[in-house]
Amino acid sequence: MWWGGAPLREMLTWSHAATDNANVCSPPSPPAIERRGAIRELASRHGLEAVRWWPPNDGDLLVEGLPVSLRQLRADLERALGCKVAIYLADRLETETRDRLLEETVDLLAP
């Protein structure tokens, strides 16, 4: 079988060689994990009870509590994280959905 001028089998068996330290390097931490201190400060300033990161997207955050200004919270978080954020309000979700998300998210205010 051919695809794009090369035998398909050849395409499936070819790969780049791994570098010497391929198993030593770990990927960088997501911005939400790296900047927990800034997130704690913002949570306090905006009156939030909890901020949780929803992997794998860097900017997906689940918050508990209702900020005075959602627009300002989003701007502050985007500035702190260096990426666009999507804020999900836990208080506005169905109980079943909120409970499931609590299991899938990472608490950013925990020590």
Phi, psi and omega in degrees: 000139183242147174214121178059029177091353180240143177299139182301320180300319179297320180294325183282338184259353182273135175209160177284150176287143178283148177286165182301326184254029184300327181269355184269324185282137174247151181293153179295152178292149176298151181306322181297324179284316182296330186248037180303320181301314179295322180292320177301315180298315179295321179299316179296313181298325183265003177073033180269144178274330182204148172227126183233139178268137182249094180297157008265355184284132184302324188255013179271114184234137176254123181242146174249133186105159182246113180291154178298317179230106178296322179298317180291320177301313180299315179298317180296317179294319179296321178293318181291321184270338181076023178208165176293146178236152171241124183255126177250125181272111183301324182293343182259000181266154173299148183305315181299316179294315180299316180297319179295318181292330177297330178281331185267352186250165182249124180290118182270350180263352179291144179293000000 
